[in-house]
Amino acid sequence: GIGYIKNKTYYHTVQNDSMQVNYVFSFFVNPDKRFFALTSNGLYEWKKNVWEKRNWIKRFENMPVRTMVYDSGSLYIAYFNYFVKYYPDGTHKILDSNFKSSPQYLSIKKYGDDIILQQPTSLYRVKGEQLIPLFQNALKGLFVYTSLKDSQGRFWVSTEEEGLFVSQRGEEQKFAYKIPLPNNLVSGIYEDKENNVW
C-alpha cells in the first residue's frame, strides 16, 4: 500500500480502486504541484486524501510505472515494457517498447534541457519523439546500474562488469576512464552543490 509518516506515526492511505499496491517505485510532483505515486499497479494521483488511478492510457492503466519526467507540457512515462510520451491534449505516442522479462526502462532523468533514458544495457538522449543512443559500443554487453550527467557535462555510468565509467565533457560515445570498485556495485550517483560526486 501507500502511506505516510507524521509525528513518528504511520498512516495508511486509500486508493479509488481495489488493487493492492505491492511496490512504490517513486513519487513525482509536476510543475503545477500535482502529486503522483508511480507503482507496481500503475499511476496514481493524490486528490482529496485519496489516491486516484490515472487511466490516461487505457491499456496501460495497471502496468508498472517506474519513473517519469515533465518537459514543455508533456510527460515522458517509463512503463515496465513501454516508453511513452503523453501530450497535454490527452494523446500519447509509444516511443519505444521491449518485451524482455525484466523491467526495460529503469530511469529517466532531466538535466536542464537534456533528458536521459536508462535501460539495463544502454543510455539514450530523448529529443522530442526520438531516442538517440549514447555510448552505444562502449556499453555493449554491459549491465548499467545507474548513471549521472554532472554539471560539467560529463557522464558517470556504473556497470556490473566493469565498475564506473566517466566521459569527457561533450563526449557521448567513448569514456575517458574507468574506476574499478569493490564488487563494481554502485546503486546511486549524486552530485552535491560543491560538485562532489558521491
Disulfide bonds with the S-S distance in Angstrom:
none
